[in-house]
Amino acid sequence: MSADGGGVPALRLDKFLWFARLARTRSAAARLCTEGRVAIAGIAALKPHQPVRIGDWITVEQGRWRRQLRVTALGERRGGAVDARRLYDEPEPPQPIAREPWIALLEEEEVGA
């Protein structure tokens, strides 16, 4: 289960996101990576095959929320929600992503139209 061929167990990032139910499909998990919405230890993980190890900190942007997770297990398969929750620890609740100021102007135009 070593994604990089070394001795330390690792799992592909897209598989981890899918196993942990942070993405509905594995292709959606890969898309999160390629869009730059996932980081490992603060460094953008643009490749879905980036290895994830126990103890890594992963930041995931989902919609208007940013989640910070610590990997506690790698998992063997995609299981239920209870099994998925055992793969990571989330010490703080999801944080709202600060919006660009120009977005509020666009929303005002839509309401006024």
Long-range contacts (C-beta under 8 A, 24 or more apart in sequence): 1-74, 3-49, 3-51, 3-52, 4-51, 8-53, 9-53, 9-54, 9-74, 10-51, 10-52, 10-53, 10-74, 11-51, 11-52, 11-74, 11-75, 12-48, 12-49, 12-50, 12-51, 12-52, 13-38, 13-40, 13-45, 13-47, 13-48, 13-49, 13-50, 13-51, 13-52, 13-58, 14-48, 14-49, 16-52, 16-58, 16-71, 16-74, 16-75, 16-87, 17-60, 18-78, 19-74, 19-75, 19-77, 19-78, 19-79, 19-84, 19-87, 20-69, 20-75, 20-84, 20-85, 20-87, 20-88, 21-78, 21-81, 21-84, 22-60, 22-62, 22-67, 22-69, 32-60, 32-61, 32-62, 37-61, 37-62, 58-88, 61-97, 62-94, 64-96, 64-97, 64-99, 65-94, 65-95, 65-96, 65-97, 66-94, 66-95, 66-96, 66-97, 67-94, 67-95, 68-92, 68-95
